[in-house]
Amino acid sequence: MRKYRKRNPFTESDKAEMWDRWLQGDSLHAIARLLGASHTSVRRHLLATGGIRPARRHRSTLALSLSEREEISRGIVAGHSIRCIARTVGRAPSTISRELRRNGGRQRYRACQADQAAWHRALRPKRCKLVTNPALARIVAAKLRSLWSPEQIAGWLKCTYPDDESFQVSHETIYRSLFVQARGALKKELLQHLRRTRTLRRSRHFTQKTPDHGRIKDTVPIRQRPAEAEDRAVPGHWEGDLLCGTRSSQILTLVERHSRYVMLARLPSKNPALVVDTLIKLARKLPRELCKSLTWDRGTEMADHARFSLGTDIQVYFCDPKSPWQRGSSENTNGLLRQYFPKGMDLSKVHQNRLNAVARQLNERPRKTLNYETPAERFNQCVASTG
Protein backbone atom coordinates (compact mmCIF):
# COMPACT_ATOMS: atom_id res chain seq x y z
CA MET A 1 0.00 0.00 0.00
CA ARG A 2 1.40 3.39 -1.01
CA LYS A 3 1.97 5.99 1.71
CA TYR A 4 0.13 9.28 1.40
CA ARG A 5 2.34 12.26 0.73
CA LYS A 6 2.00 15.15 3.13
CA ARG A 7 3.24 18.40 1.69
CA ASN A 8 5.12 17.34 -1.43
CA PRO A 9 3.62 19.09 -4.48
CA PHE A 10 2.26 17.13 -7.42
CA THR A 11 4.68 16.64 -10.28
CA GLU A 12 3.78 17.72 -13.78
CA SER A 13 3.02 14.11 -14.73
CA ASP A 14 0.83 13.80 -11.63
CA LYS A 15 -1.09 16.91 -12.64
CA ALA A 16 -1.56 15.65 -16.18
CA GLU A 17 -2.84 12.29 -14.91
CA MET A 18 -5.11 14.06 -12.43
CA TRP A 19 -6.74 16.19 -15.11
CA ASP A 20 -7.07 13.27 -17.52
CA ARG A 21 -8.85 11.20 -14.87
CA TRP A 22 -11.06 14.11 -13.80
CA LEU A 23 -12.22 14.75 -17.37
CA GLN A 24 -12.93 11.04 -17.80
CA GLY A 25 -15.38 11.26 -14.87
CA ASP A 26 -13.33 9.61 -12.09
CA SER A 27 -14.18 10.63 -8.53
CA LEU A 28 -11.86 12.59 -6.25
CA HIS A 29 -11.26 9.50 -4.10
CA ALA A 30 -10.38 7.35 -7.12
CA ILE A 31 -7.88 9.93 -8.38
CA ALA A 32 -6.40 10.29 -4.90
CA ARG A 33 -5.88 6.53 -4.60
CA LEU A 34 -4.17 6.45 -7.98
CA LEU A 35 -1.76 9.27 -7.07
CA GLY A 36 -1.19 8.16 -3.47
CA ALA A 37 -2.54 11.45 -2.13
CA SER A 38 -5.49 12.54 -0.01
CA HIS A 39 -8.68 13.46 -1.81
CA THR A 40 -8.59 16.91 -0.16
CA SER A 41 -5.22 17.59 -1.82
CA VAL A 42 -6.65 16.60 -5.19
CA ARG A 43 -9.74 18.73 -4.62
CA ARG A 44 -7.61 21.72 -3.59
CA HIS A 45 -5.62 21.51 -6.81
CA LEU A 46 -8.73 21.16 -9.00
CA LEU A 47 -10.58 23.89 -7.11
CA ALA A 48 -7.92 26.46 -7.98
CA THR A 49 -9.37 26.59 -11.50
CA GLY A 50 -12.92 25.51 -10.68
CA GLY A 51 -12.49 22.04 -12.17
CA ILE A 52 -11.58 23.54 -15.57
CA ARG A 53 -8.30 22.27 -16.99
CA PRO A 54 -5.89 25.17 -17.53
CA ALA A 55 -4.81 25.75 -21.09
CA ARG A 56 -1.34 24.43 -21.81
CA ARG A 57 1.21 27.19 -22.18
CA HIS A 58 3.47 27.24 -25.22
CA ARG A 59 6.22 29.46 -26.54
CA SER A 60 5.78 31.82 -29.44
CA THR A 61 7.39 30.67 -32.67
CA LEU A 62 9.11 34.08 -32.84
CA ALA A 63 10.81 33.72 -29.45
CA LEU A 64 14.46 32.75 -29.05
CA SER A 65 14.95 29.04 -28.37
CA LEU A 66 17.30 27.54 -25.79
CA SER A 67 19.71 26.42 -28.53
CA GLU A 68 19.85 29.97 -29.90
CA ARG A 69 20.58 31.33 -26.44
CA GLU A 70 23.38 28.80 -26.04
CA GLU A 71 24.80 30.00 -29.37
CA ILE A 72 24.68 33.58 -28.04
CA SER A 73 26.47 32.47 -24.87
CA ARG A 74 29.22 30.78 -26.89
CA GLY A 75 29.64 33.93 -29.03
CA ILE A 76 30.08 36.05 -25.91
CA VAL A 77 32.74 33.69 -24.53
CA ALA A 78 34.53 33.86 -27.88
CA GLY A 79 34.48 37.67 -27.73
CA HIS A 80 32.38 38.15 -30.88
CA SER A 81 30.50 41.36 -31.52
CA ILE A 82 26.69 41.61 -31.34
CA ARG A 83 26.47 41.81 -35.16
CA CYS A 84 28.65 38.75 -35.55
CA ILE A 85 26.54 36.78 -33.06
CA ALA A 86 23.39 37.96 -34.84
CA ARG A 87 24.66 36.64 -38.19
CA THR A 88 25.53 33.29 -36.60
CA VAL A 89 22.12 32.90 -34.94
CA GLY A 90 20.19 34.32 -37.88
CA ARG A 91 18.58 37.09 -35.86
CA ALA A 92 18.56 40.88 -36.00
CA PRO A 93 21.30 42.65 -33.98
CA SER A 94 18.61 44.49 -32.01
CA THR A 95 17.19 41.11 -30.88
CA ILE A 96 20.60 40.04 -29.53
CA SER A 97 21.12 43.44 -27.90
CA ARG A 98 17.75 43.28 -26.07
CA GLU A 99 18.42 39.69 -25.00
CA LEU A 100 21.71 40.68 -23.36
CA ARG A 101 20.29 43.83 -21.78
CA ARG A 102 17.41 41.89 -20.18
CA ASN A 103 19.66 39.21 -18.73
CA GLY A 104 22.62 40.95 -17.07
CA GLY A 105 24.73 41.96 -20.09
CA ARG A 106 27.80 40.24 -21.48
CA GLN A 107 29.37 39.59 -18.08
CA ARG A 108 26.38 37.88 -16.42
CA TYR A 109 24.55 36.27 -19.34
CA ARG A 110 23.69 32.56 -18.88
CA ALA A 111 21.64 30.72 -21.52
CA CYS A 112 19.58 28.51 -19.17
CA GLN A 113 18.77 31.34 -16.78
CA ALA A 114 17.81 33.64 -19.67
CA ASP A 115 15.56 30.95 -21.15
CA GLN A 116 13.77 30.41 -17.83
CA ALA A 117 13.36 34.17 -17.29
CA ALA A 118 11.82 34.52 -20.75
CA TRP A 119 9.28 31.82 -19.89
CA HIS A 120 8.25 33.70 -16.74
CA ARG A 121 8.03 37.01 -18.62
CA ALA A 122 5.91 35.53 -21.42
CA LEU A 123 2.58 37.20 -21.98
CA ARG A 124 -0.41 35.55 -20.35
CA PRO A 125 -3.75 35.16 -22.24
CA LYS A 126 -5.59 38.39 -22.92
CA ARG A 127 -7.82 39.76 -20.18
CA CYS A 128 -11.40 38.53 -19.98
CA LYS A 129 -14.01 40.71 -21.70
CA LEU A 130 -15.98 40.91 -18.45
CA VAL A 131 -12.92 42.49 -16.79
CA THR A 132 -12.29 45.03 -19.53
CA ASN A 133 -15.99 45.95 -19.81
CA PRO A 134 -17.43 46.56 -16.29
CA ALA A 135 -20.80 47.63 -17.73
CA LEU A 136 -21.17 44.24 -19.42
CA ALA A 137 -20.14 42.50 -16.19
CA ARG A 138 -22.88 44.37 -14.29
CA ILE A 139 -25.49 43.28 -16.82
CA VAL A 140 -24.37 39.66 -16.60
CA ALA A 141 -24.35 39.74 -12.79
CA ALA A 142 -27.86 41.20 -12.69
CA LYS A 143 -29.19 38.50 -15.02
CA LEU A 144 -27.51 35.78 -12.94
CA ARG A 145 -29.22 37.15 -9.83
CA SER A 146 -32.51 36.89 -11.75
CA LEU A 147 -31.74 33.16 -12.16
CA TRP A 148 -30.93 33.37 -15.87
CA SER A 149 -28.49 30.74 -17.11
CA PRO A 150 -25.23 31.82 -18.83
CA GLU A 151 -26.58 30.49 -22.16
CA GLN A 152 -29.77 32.53 -21.77
CA ILE A 153 -27.71 35.62 -20.94
CA ALA A 154 -25.38 35.12 -23.92
CA GLY A 155 -28.30 34.59 -26.30
CA TRP A 156 -30.21 37.60 -24.94
CA LEU A 157 -27.15 39.85 -25.28
CA LYS A 158 -26.70 38.77 -28.88
CA CYS A 159 -30.33 39.61 -29.66
CA THR A 160 -30.32 42.88 -27.69
CA TYR A 161 -26.98 44.21 -28.97
CA PRO A 162 -26.69 42.63 -32.44
CA ASP A 163 -24.34 45.36 -33.76
CA ASP A 164 -22.20 45.88 -30.66
CA GLU A 165 -19.76 43.00 -30.06
CA SER A 166 -18.40 44.72 -26.96
CA PHE A 167 -21.70 43.83 -25.25
CA GLN A 168 -21.73 40.22 -26.42
CA VAL A 169 -20.07 37.42 -24.48
CA SER A 170 -20.14 33.64 -24.75
CA HIS A 171 -21.72 31.48 -22.07
CA GLU A 172 -18.38 29.68 -21.61
CA THR A 173 -16.71 32.98 -20.71
CA ILE A 174 -19.37 33.55 -18.05
CA TYR A 175 -18.90 30.06 -16.64
CA ARG A 176 -15.10 30.40 -16.57
CA SER A 177 -15.34 33.81 -14.89
CA LEU A 178 -17.44 32.23 -12.14
CA PHE A 179 -15.41 29.05 -11.65
CA VAL A 180 -11.95 30.63 -12.06
CA GLN A 181 -11.98 33.41 -9.52
CA ALA A 182 -8.44 34.48 -10.46
CA ARG A 183 -9.98 36.21 -13.47
CA GLY A 184 -11.54 38.78 -11.13
CA ALA A 185 -14.58 39.43 -13.33
CA LEU A 186 -17.60 38.02 -11.43
CA LYS A 187 -17.92 37.48 -7.68
CA LYS A 188 -17.92 33.95 -6.30
CA GLU A 189 -21.27 34.61 -4.59
CA LEU A 190 -22.96 34.51 -8.02
CA LEU A 191 -22.29 30.75 -8.20
CA GLN A 192 -25.28 30.21 -5.92
CA HIS A 193 -27.56 31.53 -8.68
CA LEU A 194 -26.54 28.86 -11.19
CA ARG A 195 -28.78 25.86 -11.83
CA ARG A 196 -26.26 23.68 -10.04
CA THR A 197 -24.38 25.40 -7.25
CA ARG A 198 -21.25 23.25 -7.24
CA THR A 199 -17.89 25.02 -7.13
CA LEU A 200 -16.16 22.43 -9.33
CA ARG A 201 -17.13 21.76 -12.92
CA ARG A 202 -17.85 18.05 -13.25
CA SER A 203 -17.07 15.95 -16.30
CA ARG A 204 -20.06 14.99 -18.44
CA HIS A 205 -18.94 11.38 -17.94
CA PHE A 206 -19.31 11.52 -14.15
CA THR A 207 -22.14 9.50 -12.60
CA GLN A 208 -23.02 8.18 -9.14
CA LYS A 209 -25.54 5.59 -10.33
CA THR A 210 -24.88 1.93 -9.67
CA PRO A 211 -25.20 -0.83 -12.32
CA ASP A 212 -28.50 -2.13 -10.87
CA HIS A 213 -30.13 1.28 -10.60
CA GLY A 214 -33.88 1.37 -11.23
CA ARG A 215 -34.83 -2.05 -12.59
CA ILE A 216 -38.51 -2.79 -13.21
CA LYS A 217 -40.28 -5.45 -15.25
CA ASP A 218 -42.23 -5.48 -18.52
CA THR A 219 -40.72 -2.32 -19.90
CA VAL A 220 -40.82 -1.12 -23.50
CA PRO A 221 -37.28 0.09 -24.32
CA ILE A 222 -36.70 3.56 -25.67
CA ARG A 223 -35.31 2.21 -28.94
CA GLN A 224 -38.90 1.24 -29.85
CA ARG A 225 -40.11 4.82 -29.41
CA PRO A 226 -41.35 6.40 -32.69
CA ALA A 227 -38.75 8.27 -34.71
CA GLU A 228 -40.91 11.40 -34.61
CA ALA A 229 -40.30 11.61 -30.87
CA GLU A 230 -36.55 11.38 -31.28
CA ASP A 231 -36.12 14.44 -33.50
CA ARG A 232 -38.62 16.56 -31.49
CA ALA A 233 -40.27 17.76 -34.68
CA VAL A 234 -43.75 16.53 -33.67
CA PRO A 235 -45.34 17.76 -30.40
CA GLY A 236 -47.02 15.46 -27.91
CA HIS A 237 -44.11 13.35 -26.67
CA TRP A 238 -43.36 13.83 -22.97
CA GLU A 239 -40.61 13.01 -20.50
CA GLY A 240 -41.29 12.46 -16.80
CA ASP A 241 -39.39 12.12 -13.55
CA LEU A 242 -39.55 12.71 -9.80
CA LEU A 243 -37.67 15.54 -8.11
CA CYS A 244 -36.82 14.16 -4.68
CA GLY A 245 -36.47 15.95 -1.36
CA THR A 246 -36.01 14.91 2.26
CA ARG A 247 -38.35 12.62 4.23
CA SER A 248 -39.34 10.71 1.09
CA SER A 249 -40.91 13.83 -0.41
CA GLN A 250 -41.00 14.44 -4.16
CA ILE A 251 -42.50 16.48 -6.99
CA LEU A 252 -43.72 14.92 -10.21
CA THR A 253 -42.36 16.67 -13.30
CA LEU A 254 -43.47 16.42 -16.92
CA VAL A 255 -41.82 18.21 -19.84
CA GLU A 256 -42.91 18.16 -23.48
CA ARG A 257 -39.98 17.38 -25.80
CA HIS A 258 -40.95 19.67 -28.70
CA SER A 259 -41.75 22.85 -26.74
CA ARG A 260 -40.02 22.13 -23.38
CA TYR A 261 -43.31 23.00 -21.70
CA VAL A 262 -43.25 22.02 -18.00
CA MET A 263 -46.00 20.65 -15.74
CA LEU A 264 -45.54 20.03 -12.00
CA ALA A 265 -47.65 18.18 -9.44
CA ARG A 266 -47.48 17.44 -5.71
CA LEU A 267 -46.83 13.82 -4.83
CA PRO A 268 -47.23 12.71 -1.19
CA SER A 269 -45.31 9.47 -1.80
CA LYS A 270 -43.56 7.36 -4.46
CA ASN A 271 -46.25 4.71 -4.32
CA PRO A 272 -46.64 3.42 -7.92
CA ALA A 273 -50.45 3.57 -7.77
CA LEU A 274 -50.38 7.21 -6.59
CA VAL A 275 -47.81 8.17 -9.25
CA VAL A 276 -49.96 6.66 -12.01
CA ASP A 277 -53.13 8.30 -10.67
CA THR A 278 -51.41 11.71 -10.72
CA LEU A 279 -50.09 11.14 -14.24
CA ILE A 280 -53.56 10.18 -15.49
CA LYS A 281 -55.02 13.41 -14.05
CA LEU A 282 -52.34 15.51 -15.76
CA ALA A 283 -52.78 13.71 -19.08
CA ARG A 284 -56.53 14.33 -19.08
CA LYS A 285 -55.94 18.09 -18.83
CA LEU A 286 -54.22 18.09 -22.23
CA PRO A 287 -55.59 17.81 -25.77
CA ARG A 288 -55.52 14.22 -26.97
CA GLU A 289 -53.33 15.17 -29.94
CA LEU A 290 -50.63 16.37 -27.52
CA CYS A 291 -50.44 13.09 -25.55
CA LYS A 292 -48.67 10.54 -27.70
CA SER A 293 -45.95 8.99 -25.54
CA LEU A 294 -44.20 9.23 -22.18
CA THR A 295 -40.52 8.47 -21.55
CA TRP A 296 -39.38 7.55 -18.02
CA ASP A 297 -36.33 6.14 -16.31
CA ARG A 298 -36.36 2.70 -14.68
CA GLY A 299 -37.43 3.85 -11.22
CA THR A 300 -39.85 1.57 -9.37
CA GLU A 301 -42.39 4.38 -9.06
CA MET A 302 -43.50 3.46 -12.60
CA ALA A 303 -44.02 -0.22 -11.84
CA ASP A 304 -47.74 0.32 -12.56
CA HIS A 305 -47.05 1.76 -16.03
CA ALA A 306 -49.39 -0.74 -17.73
CA ARG A 307 -52.39 0.75 -15.91
CA PHE A 308 -51.37 4.23 -17.02
CA SER A 309 -51.19 3.13 -20.65
CA LEU A 310 -54.55 1.39 -20.34
CA GLY A 311 -56.22 4.44 -18.80
CA THR A 312 -54.79 7.04 -21.20
CA ASP A 313 -53.82 5.12 -24.35
CA ILE A 314 -50.33 6.61 -23.95
CA GLN A 315 -47.39 4.25 -24.38
CA VAL A 316 -44.61 4.48 -21.79
CA TYR A 317 -41.03 3.99 -22.99
CA PHE A 318 -38.16 3.34 -20.59
CA CYS A 319 -34.58 4.58 -20.90
CA ASP A 320 -31.60 2.28 -20.85
CA PRO A 321 -29.86 1.94 -17.46
CA LYS A 322 -27.33 4.69 -16.67
CA SER A 323 -28.45 6.74 -19.68
CA PRO A 324 -29.86 10.04 -18.35
CA TRP A 325 -29.16 11.80 -21.67
CA GLN A 326 -32.03 9.81 -23.19
CA ARG A 327 -34.31 12.04 -21.11
CA GLY A 328 -32.35 15.20 -21.69
CA SER A 329 -35.29 17.60 -21.36
CA SER A 330 -36.35 16.06 -18.05
CA GLU A 331 -32.83 16.11 -16.63
CA ASN A 332 -32.40 19.75 -17.65
CA THR A 333 -35.77 20.66 -16.12
CA ASN A 334 -34.82 19.03 -12.82
CA GLY A 335 -31.67 21.13 -12.83
CA LEU A 336 -33.75 24.28 -13.32
CA LEU A 337 -36.09 23.28 -10.50
CA ARG A 338 -33.21 22.86 -8.05
CA GLN A 339 -32.92 26.65 -7.96
CA TYR A 340 -36.37 26.77 -6.43
CA PHE A 341 -36.31 23.49 -4.52
CA PRO A 342 -32.67 22.79 -3.49
CA LYS A 343 -31.46 19.43 -2.30
CA GLY A 344 -32.23 18.81 1.37
CA MET A 345 -35.59 20.60 1.20
CA ASP A 346 -38.79 18.96 2.46
CA LEU A 347 -40.96 19.07 -0.67
CA SER A 348 -44.06 17.77 1.10
CA LYS A 349 -44.65 21.30 2.43
CA VAL A 350 -44.73 22.86 -1.05
CA HIS A 351 -48.28 23.83 -2.08
CA GLN A 352 -49.58 23.16 -5.58
CA ASN A 353 -50.05 26.91 -6.10
CA ARG A 354 -46.31 27.36 -5.58
CA LEU A 355 -45.59 24.60 -8.11
CA ASN A 356 -47.91 26.27 -10.63
CA ALA A 357 -46.10 29.59 -10.16
CA VAL A 358 -42.66 27.98 -10.66
CA ALA A 359 -43.85 26.11 -13.76
CA ARG A 360 -45.26 29.35 -15.17
CA GLN A 361 -41.96 31.15 -14.58
CA LEU A 362 -40.00 28.39 -16.33
CA ASN A 363 -42.45 28.33 -19.23
CA GLU A 364 -42.12 32.09 -19.71
CA ARG A 365 -38.31 32.12 -19.92
CA PRO A 366 -36.67 32.31 -23.36
CA ARG A 367 -34.83 29.17 -24.42
CA LYS A 368 -31.81 29.01 -26.70
CA THR A 369 -33.00 25.73 -28.19
CA LEU A 370 -36.28 27.44 -29.17
CA ASN A 371 -34.47 30.39 -30.82
CA TYR A 372 -35.22 32.32 -27.63
CA GLU A 373 -38.95 31.80 -27.81
CA THR A 374 -40.57 30.70 -24.56
CA PRO A 375 -41.95 27.19 -23.97
CA ALA A 376 -45.39 28.73 -23.35
CA GLU A 377 -45.36 30.44 -26.75
CA ARG A 378 -44.30 27.28 -28.56
CA PHE A 379 -46.79 25.08 -26.67
CA ASN A 380 -49.68 27.47 -27.30
CA GLN A 381 -48.87 27.32 -31.01
CA CYS A 382 -49.18 23.54 -30.83
CA VAL A 383 -52.52 23.77 -29.00
CA ALA A 384 -53.86 26.23 -31.54
CA SER A 385 -52.84 23.99 -34.43
CA THR A 386 -54.75 21.07 -32.91
CA GLY A 387 -57.91 23.11 -32.31
C-alpha positions in Angstrom: 0.0 0.0 0.0 1.4 3.4 -1.0 2.0 6.0 1.7 0.1 9.3 1.4 2.3 12.3 0.7 2.0 15.2 3.1 3.2 18.4 1.7 5.1 17.3 -1.4 3.6 19.1 -4.5 2.3 17.1 -7.4 4.7 16.6 -10.3 3.8 17.7 -13.8 3.0 14.1 -14.7 0.8 13.8 -11.6 -1.1 16.9 -12.6 -1.6 15.7 -16.2 -2.8 12.3 -14.9 -5.1 14.1 -12.4 -6.7 16.2 -15.1 -7.1 13.3 -17.5 -8.9 11.2 -14.9 -11.1 14.1 -13.8 -12.2 14.8 -17.4 -12.9 11.0 -17.8 -15.4 11.3 -14.9 -13.3 9.6 -12.1 -14.2 10.6 -8.5 -11.9 12.6 -6.3 -11.3 9.5 -4.1 -10.4 7.3 -7.1 -7.9 9.9 -8.4 -6.4 10.3 -4.9 -5.9 6.5 -4.6 -4.2 6.5 -8.0 -1.8 9.3 -7.1 -1.2 8.2 -3.5 -2.5 11.4 -2.1 -5.5 12.5 0.0 -8.7 13.5 -1.8 -8.6 16.9 -0.2 -5.2 17.6 -1.8 -6.7 16.6 -5.2 -9.7 18.7 -4.6 -7.6 21.7 -3.6 -5.6 21.5 -6.8 -8.7 21.2 -9.0 -10.6 23.9 -7.1 -7.9 26.5 -8.0 -9.4 26.6 -11.5 -12.9 25.5 -10.7 -12.5 22.0 -12.2 -11.6 23.5 -15.6 -8.3 22.3 -17.0 -5.9 25.2 -17.5 -4.8 25.8 -21.1 -1.3 24.4 -21.8 1.2 27.2 -22.2 3.5 27.2 -25.2 6.2 29.5 -26.5 5.8 31.8 -29.4 7.4 30.7 -32.7 9.1 34.1 -32.8 10.8 33.7 -29.4 14.5 32.7 -29.1 15.0 29.0 -28.4 17.3 27.5 -25.8 19.7 26.4 -28.5 19.9 30.0 -29.9 20.6 31.3 -26.4 23.4 28.8 -26.0 24.8 30.0 -29.4 24.7 33.6 -28.0 26.5 32.5 -24.9 29.2 30.8 -26.9 29.6 33.9 -29.0 30.1 36.1 -25.9 32.7 33.7 -24.5 34.5 33.9 -27.9 34.5 37.7 -27.7 32.4 38.1 -30.9 30.5 41.4 -31.5 26.7 41.6 -31.3 26.5 41.8 -35.2 28.6 38.7 -35.6 26.5 36.8 -33.1 23.4 38.0 -34.8 24.7 36.6 -38.2 25.5 33.3 -36.6 22.1 32.9 -34.9 20.2 34.3 -37.9 18.6 37.1 -35.9 18.6 40.9 -36.0 21.3 42.6 -34.0 18.6 44.5 -32.0 17.2 41.1 -30.9 20.6 40.0 -29.5 21.1 43.4 -27.9 17.7 43.3 -26.1 18.4 39.7 -25.0 21.7 40.7 -23.4 20.3 43.8 -21.8 17.4 41.9 -20.2 19.7 39.2 -18.7 22.6 40.9 -17.1 24.7 42.0 -20.1 27.8 40.2 -21.5 29.4 39.6 -18.1 26.4 37.9 -16.4 24.6 36.3 -19.3 23.7 32.6 -18.9 21.6 30.7 -21.5 19.6 28.5 -19.2 18.8 31.3 -16.8 17.8 33.6 -19.7 15.6 31.0 -21.1 13.8 30.4 -17.8 13.4 34.2 -17.3 11.8 34.5 -20.8 9.3 31.8 -19.9 8.3 33.7 -16.7 8.0 37.0 -18.6 5.9 35.5 -21.4 2.6 37.2 -22.0 -0.4 35.6 -20.3 -3.7 35.2 -22.2 -5.6 38.4 -22.9 -7.8 39.8 -20.2 -11.4 38.5 -20.0 -14.0 40.7 -21.7 -16.0 40.9 -18.5 -12.9 42.5 -16.8 -12.3 45.0 -19.5 -16.0 45.9 -19.8 -17.4 46.6 -16.3 -20.8 47.6 -17.7 -21.2 44.2 -19.4 -20.1 42.5 -16.2 -22.9 44.4 -14.3 -25.5 43.3 -16.8 -24.4 39.7 -16.6 -24.4 39.7 -12.8 -27.9 41.2 -12.7 -29.2 38.5 -15.0 -27.5 35.8 -12.9 -29.2 37.2 -9.8 -32.5 36.9 -11.7 -31.7 33.2 -12.2 -30.9 33.4 -15.9 -28.5 30.7 -17.1 -25.2 31.8 -18.8 -26.6 30.5 -22.2 -29.8 32.5 -21.8 -27.7 35.6 -20.9 -25.4 35.1 -23.9 -28.3 34.6 -26.3 -30.2 37.6 -24.9 -27.2 39.9 -25.3 -26.7 38.8 -28.9 -30.3 39.6 -29.7 -30.3 42.9 -27.7 -27.0 44.2 -29.0 -26.7 42.6 -32.4 -24.3 45.4 -33.8 -22.2 45.9 -30.7 -19.8 43.0 -30.1 -18.4 44.7 -27.0 -21.7 43.8 -25.3 -21.7 40.2 -26.4 -20.1 37.4 -24.5 -20.1 33.6 -24.7 -21.7 31.5 -22.1 -18.4 29.7 -21.6 -16.7 33.0 -20.7 -19.4 33.6 -18.0 -18.9 30.1 -16.6 -15.1 30.4 -16.6 -15.3 33.8 -14.9 -17.4 32.2 -12.1 -15.4 29.1 -11.7 -12.0 30.6 -12.1 -12.0 33.4 -9.5 -8.4 34.5 -10.5 -10.0 36.2 -13.5 -11.5 38.8 -11.1 -14.6 39.4 -13.3 -17.6 38.0 -11.4 -17.9 37.5 -7.7 -17.9 34.0 -6.3 -21.3 34.6 -4.6 -23.0 34.5 -8.0 -22.3 30.8 -8.2 -25.3 30.2 -5.9 -27.6 31.5 -8.7 -26.5 28.9 -11.2 -28.8 25.9 -11.8 -26.3 23.7 -10.0 -24.4 25.4 -7.3 -21.3 23.2 -7.2 -17.9 25.0 -7.1 -16.2 22.4 -9.3 -17.1 21.8 -12.9 -17.9 18.1 -13.3 -17.1 16.0 -16.3 -20.1 15.0 -18.4 -18.9 11.4 -17.9 -19.3 11.5 -14.2 -22.1 9.5 -12.6 -23.0 8.2 -9.1 -25.5 5.6 -10.3 -24.9 1.9 -9.7 -25.2 -0.8 -12.3 -28.5 -2.1 -10.9 -30.1 1.3 -10.6 -33.9 1.4 -11.2 -34.8 -2.0 -12.6 -38.5 -2.8 -13.2 -40.3 -5.5 -15.2 -42.2 -5.5 -18.5 -40.7 -2.3 -19.9 -40.8 -1.1 -23.5 -37.3 0.1 -24.3 -36.7 3.6 -25.7 -35.3 2.2 -28.9 -38.9 1.2 -29.8 -40.1 4.8 -29.4 -41.4 6.4 -32.7 -38.8 8.3 -34.7 -40.9 11.4 -34.6 -40.3 11.6 -30.9 -36.6 11.4 -31.3 -36.1 14.4 -33.5 -38.6 16.6 -31.5 -40.3 17.8 -34.7 -43.8 16.5 -33.7 -45.3 17.8 -30.4 -47.0 15.5 -27.9 -44.1 13.3 -26.7 -43.4 13.8 -23.0 -40.6 13.0 -20.5 -41.3 12.5 -16.8 -39.4 12.1 -13.5 -39.5 12.7 -9.8 -37.7 15.5 -8.1 -36.8 14.2 -4.7 -36.5 16.0 -1.4 -36.0 14.9 2.3 -38.3 12.6 4.2 -39.3 10.7 1.1 -40.9 13.8 -0.4 -41.0 14.4 -4.2 -42.5 16.5 -7.0 -43.7 14.9 -10.2 -42.4 16.7 -13.3 -43.5 16.4 -16.9 -41.8 18.2 -19.8 -42.9 18.2 -23.5 -40.0 17.4 -25.8 -41.0 19.7 -28.7 -41.7 22.9 -26.7 -40.0 22.1 -23.4 -43.3 23.0 -21.7 -43.3 22.0 -18.0 -46.0 20.7 -15.7 -45.5 20.0 -12.0 -47.6 18.2 -9.4 -47.5 17.4 -5.7 -46.8 13.8 -4.8 -47.2 12.7 -1.2 -45.3 9.5 -1.8 -43.6 7.4 -4.5 -46.2 4.7 -4.3 -46.6 3.4 -7.9 -50.4 3.6 -7.8 -50.4 7.2 -6.6 -47.8 8.2 -9.3 -50.0 6.7 -12.0 -53.1 8.3 -10.7 -51.4 11.7 -10.7 -50.1 11.1 -14.2 -53.6 10.2 -15.5 -55.0 13.4 -14.1 -52.3 15.5 -15.8 -52.8 13.7 -19.1 -56.5 14.3 -19.1 -55.9 18.1 -18.8 -54.2 18.1 -22.2 -55.6 17.8 -25.8 -55.5 14.2 -27.0 -53.3 15.2 -29.9 -50.6 16.4 -27.5 -50.4 13.1 -25.6 -48.7 10.5 -27.7 -45.9 9.0 -25.5 -44.2 9.2 -22.2 -40.5 8.5 -21.5 -39.4 7.6 -18.0 -36.3 6.1 -16.3 -36.4 2.7 -14.7 -37.4 3.9 -11.2 -39.9 1.6 -9.4 -42.4 4.4 -9.1 -43.5 3.5 -12.6 -44.0 -0.2 -11.8 -47.7 0.3 -12.6 -47.1 1.8 -16.0 -49.4 -0.7 -17.7 -52.4 0.8 -15.9 -51.4 4.2 -17.0 -51.2 3.1 -20.7 -54.6 1.4 -20.3 -56.2 4.4 -18.8 -54.8 7.0 -21.2 -53.8 5.1 -24.4 -50.3 6.6 -24.0 -47.4 4.2 -24.4 -44.6 4.5 -21.8 -41.0 4.0 -23.0 -38.2 3.3 -20.6 -34.6 4.6 -20.9 -31.6 2.3 -20.8 -29.9 1.9 -17.5 -27.3 4.7 -16.7 -28.4 6.7 -19.7 -29.9 10.0 -18.3 -29.2 11.8 -21.7 -32.0 9.8 -23.2 -34.3 12.0 -21.1 -32.4 15.2 -21.7 -35.3 17.6 -21.4 -36.4 16.1 -18.1 -32.8 16.1 -16.6 -32.4 19.8 -17.6 -35.8 20.7 -16.1 -34.8 19.0 -12.8 -31.7 21.1 -12.8 -33.8 24.3 -13.3 -36.1 23.3 -10.5 -33.2 22.9 -8.1 -32.9 26.7 -8.0 -36.4 26.8 -6.4 -36.3 23.5 -4.5 -32.7 22.8 -3.5 -31.5 19.4 -2.3 -32.2 18.8 1.4 -35.6 20.6 1.2 -38.8 19.0 2.5 -41.0 19.1 -0.7 -44.1 17.8 1.1 -44.7 21.3 2.4 -44.7 22.9 -1.1 -48.3 23.8 -2.1 -49.6 23.2 -5.6 -50.1 26.9 -6.1 -46.3 27.4 -5.6 -45.6 24.6 -8.1 -47.9 26.3 -10.6 -46.1 29.6 -10.2 -42.7 28.0 -10.7 -43.9 26.1 -13.8 -45.3 29.3 -15.2 -42.0 31.1 -14.6 -40.0 28.4 -16.3 -42.5 28.3 -19.2 -42.1 32.1 -19.7 -38.3 32.1 -19.9 -36.7 32.3 -23.4 -34.8 29.2 -24.4 -31.8 29.0 -26.7 -33.0 25.7 -28.2 -36.3 27.4 -29.2 -34.5 30.4 -30.8 -35.2 32.3 -27.6 -39.0 31.8 -27.8 -40.6 30.7 -24.6 -41.9 27.2 -24.0 -45.4 28.7 -23.4 -45.4 30.4 -26.7 -44.3 27.3 -28.6 -46.8 25.1 -26.7 -49.7 27.5 -27.3 -48.9 27.3 -31.0 -49.2 23.5 -30.8 -52.5 23.8 -29.0 -53.9 26.2 -31.5 -52.8 24.0 -34.4 -54.8 21.1 -32.9 -57.9 23.1 -32.3 
